[in-house]
Amino acid sequence: MSLTQKSKAEVLPPRNAMALDTLAGVRGEMARLYRLALNGRIRSDEMTRFIYALKEIRACLEAEILTDVQQRLALLSRDMDNHNGQRIPSSAGFLTQLT
């Protein structure tokens, strides 16, 4: 029986719950699909479609991480003022302790 005649349930092994909400999980799923295609378990055009979807998920995760980093940098820059390369806290409580 050729691959095209087999049902997908027969061709694909049971999938472990791979977390696709992390870059490592997406990478692992891509590697799994690649190995399945190399071993003739799925057609290369199917692998290509799945990998494309995973690449889009990866791009969303990377954008989310970048947004998080930008927000953290904005908070850090708001909390400190640079004066001659020295950190000056913005809280008034700290300034009253010095006097």
PyMOL commands that set and color helices and strands:
alter all, ss='L'
color gray80, all
select helices_A, chain A and resi 8-11+23-38+44-79+92-98
alter helices_A, ss='H'
color red, helices_A
select strands_A, chain A and resi 80-83+86-89
alter strands_A, ss='S'
color yellow, strands_A
deselect
rebuild
show_as cartoon
